[in-house]
């Protein structure tokens, strides 16, 4: 009876999905995040009632477990206690929800599902129980936004919980959709970790990358080495002492909790660097013998595991053996990043190892280290993951690379036949600020929601065969500056963007549509108790420089509350002028804006500077040659140096401004000088993406100031130019990291793109 009625209703649903206006259809889509692959809308709704049954088919305990999970979520939101009963589609009563793996479309894969909701029933069908579980998350999001709040049942509008009539066919784009949670810099409670597993599952993500060992703390109990939790799990003294660790029973509980939600927990055991907590516990594992303390500061430490000592490998194999028993994950992450070679260069054991193994240098010694650990893990039936530094000196045969220093590591690994997880600092580092705060010096950069959403995990330069090695992407929540109570604020709502990037088909992703759905989804996050970052007002005016007047338009991404603004430099308050329409400016002005909600919350203040300037006149220069002149310097800086006081190590000509002229990977700076030709009068925008600091001048006007220590991120600026030739200077320095510099521009008739070589010139020799 149920199946026949649903099939009839599906015909009705199909007839409801061809509105005359495509935008109208998109606006009517349920605000599901991530967006399903296919949604067809129907007329009417399916009521959720106290007498409703959840029918599971077949009599599989895994299917029943999903049904019981759904019943519990419905009970929390509605107060209704629903029965979970075995049955089948043909015999299920009307008004039931059916969960079944029978006759499912195998092409949906292990995590795909099909959901049909009619006025009389709902059928959730999937090839595997995990697909049913993913579909249950969509069912939850089809209910009213406040449904997830336990008090929802007592709300004035609590009666009449309904599901809209829809037909959804859905499956993930990538098999790896993850988040790293760093519990080393700041310890997180067991319940907090479980809560994040729930939040990942709610967004159809499936990997918790658990960063469990670091310079600042060792968090996993290892029975054979008790000092790791007695000493390595704690740092500081007295009232400043911080730490904690997870017992093996805690870990088993967390792993089982995650498995019930079809989330895989992948542990990371850092090596050979980031190992001070282990060395403080067992100093004989180092090159010098110590003594050491668990680090109380962030950053990179020169003391690392001794790669020449057999005791090191004995210790790590013992540790990994216990880790393997605790974590059934196919993958074990070993870090491999940011390992200084200073101690190895002076260590007799390490130098002897280099000679005995016929290695070229310390980079190949690190490769030897990782390859040896990989052989051990492969022998235990596990696969190794490492950060993209494991590419240096030669990649271990079966290793998977997690690319964080841009996308170059992903490209190199995939082209060599290795699997890849994408986590570039430019899009995925959730510890970065979510907006550029006015006057704040750049520490790491910032990633707003739109930037996170713009990630494309598969590099375009890969062939289809190479692209298959891209497993997916991962957001990284490092916690140097984020204790437990700060994590929600950093992770959300950007994790929602990454969830959609990794789940939804590429051609279904649309920023405007996502922004609209997030207005509803943020109310769900409220109901779930997530203290997410409140996006401040967004300036949508194209230009921040003008010669006569400027129109300043603001947008409220929250979709609620009131924008208040000031023009006199003061902080906006609830008594400040309410924004209702675009502002008209005729003089240089600092506009400060802030959104105030009706629940005593407000966004941070955003500051937008609008500058009145006269167009810059071109210069006349004879005898120009293609490209830019450059001067290259070496040294250690935290900001761009005063180049005029330094003597360059090298100089010459370059086709464009990039770091190809460098002679080493860090501790250098470069200054490019020359001219840029622009074809028309108007406003030109320049974009600098760099790691670390950079600046761009047109003549003596500083257009982009992106100075300071930071990872790869972007800063932009504008200037009004007359058509012709203008002096340009671009400077950058690198203190360690991704070695990245890219210069782009846009202007009248020019869409944003790298400055073409033909537009750059220099004085001829």
Buried (B, 14 or more C-beta within 10 A) or exposed (E): EBBEBBEEBBEBBEEBBEEEEEEEBBEEBBBBBBBBBBBBBBEBBBEBBEEBBBBBBEEBEBBBBBBBBBBEBBBBBBBBEBEBBEBBBEEBBEBBBBBBBEEBBEEBBBBBBBBBBBBBBBBBBBBBBBBBBBBBBBBBBBBBBBBBBEEBBEEEEBEEBBBBBBBBBBBBBBBBBBBBBBBBBBBBEBEBBBBBBEBBBBBBBBBBBBBBBBBBBBBBBBEEBEBBBEBBBBBEEEEEEBBBBBEBEBBBBBBEBBEBBBBBBBBBBBBBBBBBBBBBBBBEBBBBEBEBBBBBEEEEBBBBBBBBBEEBBEBBBBBBEBBBEBBEBEBBBBBBBBBBBEBBBEBEBBBEBBEEEEBEEBBBBBBBBBBBBBEBBBEEEBBBBBBBBBBBBBBBEBBBBBBBBBBBBBBBBBBEEBBBBBBBBBBBBBBBBBBBBEEEEBEBBBBBBBBBBBBEBBBEEBEEEBBEBBBBBBBBBBBBBBEBEBBBBBBBBBBBBBBBBBBBBEEBBBEEBBBBBBBBBBBBBBBBEBBBBBBBBBBEBEBBBBEEEBBBEBBBBBBEBBBBBBBEEEEBEEEBEEBEEEBEBEEEBBBBBBBBEEEEEBBBBBBBEBBBBEBBEBEEBEEBEEBBBBBBBBEEBEBBBEBEEBEBBEEEBBEBBBBEBBEEEBBBBBBBBBBBBBEEBBBBBBBBBBBBBBBBBBBEBBBBBBBBBBBBBBBBBBBBBBBBBBBBBBBBBBBBBBBBBBBBBBBEEBEEEBBEEEBBBBEEE
